[in-house]
Amino acid sequence: MMEISFGKLVLLALIALIVLGPEKLPGAARTAGALLRRMRSGWDDVRAEVERELQIEEIKRAAREAAAKAEAAQGELDATLAQVRDLQNAASPVDAAATGEPSAAIAGSAAAPAATAAAEPDRATGDLFADTAVAAPGPRESPHGHA
């Protein structure tokens, strides 16, 4: 912007006093002040709007990046799930092909933490099997132990 020093401001005031005269100078100064306020207000509004647009663009860019990361993570998850299914089918093709259910190795993996915990004796009684529960018969087993 242009630079106005104190000397230039005094020179402009003298020229305005000579041209307008002492009667019209206060009204002209009020009008000039009102115009400057309107210009500043308009400029501030334009600047605020540009900043809002930039913020919106930044948010949109961040959302696109997050969506791309989520899509990549979903792709990795799908690939891992496909590998697990392939390994499951390779390990027991009869179980998966005949019943469409997961194999006993994967279904039994939920019981693995309990088996690991059962390997440690109960601290109070020394009982190795204090935390184990009796498993209910599966869908293919009879309650009497017959196949």
C-alpha positions as CSV (number, residue, x, y, z in Angstrom):
1,M,0.0,0.0,0.0
2,M,1.1,3.6,-0.3
3,E,2.9,5.1,2.5
4,I,1.6,8.4,4.0
5,S,4.0,10.2,6.4
6,F,3.0,12.9,8.9
7,G,4.4,15.7,6.6
8,K,2.3,14.5,3.6
9,L,-0.8,14.3,5.8
10,V,-0.3,18.0,6.9
11,L,0.2,19.0,3.3
12,L,-3.1,17.3,2.3
13,A,-4.9,19.0,5.2
14,L,-3.7,22.4,4.1
15,I,-4.7,21.8,0.4
16,A,-8.1,20.6,1.6
17,L,-8.5,23.7,3.8
18,I,-7.6,26.0,0.9
19,V,-9.8,24.2,-1.7
20,L,-12.9,23.5,0.5
21,G,-12.7,26.4,3.0
22,P,-13.3,26.2,6.7
23,E,-17.1,25.8,6.5
24,K,-17.1,22.7,4.3
25,L,-13.9,21.0,5.7
26,P,-15.5,19.2,8.7
27,G,-18.3,17.7,6.6
28,A,-15.8,16.6,4.0
29,A,-13.7,15.0,6.7
30,R,-16.7,13.1,8.1
31,T,-17.6,11.9,4.6
32,A,-14.0,10.8,3.9
33,G,-13.9,9.0,7.3
34,A,-17.2,7.2,6.5
35,L,-15.9,6.1,3.1
36,L,-12.7,4.8,4.6
37,R,-14.6,2.8,7.2
38,R,-16.8,1.3,4.4
39,M,-13.7,0.4,2.4
40,R,-12.0,-1.2,5.4
41,S,-15.1,-3.1,6.3
42,G,-15.5,-4.3,2.7
43,W,-11.9,-5.3,2.5
44,D,-12.1,-7.2,5.8
45,D,-15.2,-9.0,4.6
46,V,-13.4,-10.1,1.4
47,R,-10.4,-11.2,3.4
48,A,-12.5,-13.1,5.8
49,E,-14.4,-14.8,3.0
50,V,-11.1,-15.8,1.3
51,E,-9.8,-17.2,4.6
52,R,-13.1,-19.2,5.1
53,E,-12.7,-20.6,1.5
54,L,-9.1,-21.6,2.2
55,Q,-10.2,-23.3,5.5
56,I,-13.0,-25.2,3.7
57,E,-10.5,-26.3,1.0
58,E,-8.1,-27.5,3.8
59,I,-10.9,-29.4,5.5
60,K,-11.9,-31.0,2.1
61,R,-8.3,-31.9,1.4
62,A,-7.9,-33.5,4.9
63,A,-11.2,-35.4,4.4
64,R,-10.0,-36.7,1.0
65,E,-6.7,-37.8,2.6
66,A,-8.6,-39.5,5.5
67,A,-10.9,-41.3,3.0
68,A,-7.9,-42.5,1.0
69,K,-6.2,-43.8,4.1
70,A,-9.4,-45.5,5.2
71,E,-9.8,-47.0,1.7
72,A,-6.2,-48.3,1.8
73,A,-6.8,-49.8,5.2
74,Q,-10.0,-51.4,4.0
75,G,-8.0,-52.9,1.0
76,E,-5.3,-54.2,3.4
77,L,-8.0,-55.7,5.6
78,D,-9.7,-57.4,2.7
79,A,-6.4,-58.8,1.5
80,T,-5.6,-60.1,4.9
81,L,-9.1,-61.6,5.2
82,A,-8.6,-63.3,1.9
83,Q,-5.3,-64.7,3.0
84,V,-6.8,-66.1,6.2
85,R,-9.7,-67.7,4.2
86,D,-7.2,-69.2,1.8
87,L,-5.1,-70.6,4.7
88,Q,-8.3,-71.9,6.3
89,N,-9.4,-73.6,3.1
90,A,-6.0,-75.0,2.6
91,A,-5.8,-76.4,6.2
92,S,-9.2,-78.1,6.2
93,P,-10.8,-78.1,2.7
94,V,-13.4,-80.7,3.7
95,D,-14.8,-78.7,6.7
96,A,-15.1,-75.5,4.8
97,A,-16.4,-77.0,1.6
98,A,-18.9,-79.3,3.3
99,T,-20.4,-77.0,5.9
100,G,-19.4,-73.5,4.9
101,E,-18.3,-73.0,8.5
102,P,-14.8,-72.0,9.8
103,S,-12.5,-74.8,10.7
104,A,-12.1,-75.9,14.2
105,A,-8.6,-74.4,14.4
106,I,-9.9,-70.9,13.8
107,A,-13.1,-71.4,15.8
108,G,-11.0,-72.8,18.7
109,S,-8.7,-69.9,18.6
110,A,-11.0,-68.0,21.0
111,A,-10.4,-70.7,23.6
112,A,-6.6,-70.4,23.2
113,P,-6.2,-67.6,25.8
114,A,-8.1,-69.7,28.3
115,A,-5.9,-72.7,27.7
116,T,-2.8,-70.5,28.2
117,A,-4.2,-69.1,31.4
118,A,-5.0,-72.6,32.6
119,A,-1.4,-73.6,32.3
120,E,-0.5,-71.5,35.3
121,P,-1.5,-72.8,38.7
122,D,-4.1,-70.9,40.9
123,R,-1.9,-68.9,43.3
124,A,-4.1,-69.6,46.3
125,T,-4.7,-73.4,45.9
126,G,-2.0,-74.4,43.4
127,D,-4.7,-76.0,41.2
128,L,-3.7,-76.1,37.6
129,F,-7.3,-76.4,36.3
130,A,-9.0,-73.9,38.5
131,D,-9.8,-71.5,35.6
132,T,-10.9,-74.1,33.0
133,A,-14.5,-74.6,32.2
134,V,-16.1,-77.7,30.8
135,A,-16.9,-77.1,27.2
136,A,-20.4,-77.7,25.9
137,P,-20.7,-80.3,23.1
138,G,-20.4,-78.8,19.7
139,P,-23.1,-79.1,17.0
140,R,-21.6,-82.3,15.6
141,E,-21.1,-84.0,18.9
142,S,-23.8,-85.9,20.8
143,P,-24.2,-85.1,24.6
144,H,-23.4,-88.8,25.2
145,G,-20.0,-88.7,23.5
146,H,-21.2,-90.6,20.4
147,A,-20.4,-89.3,16.9
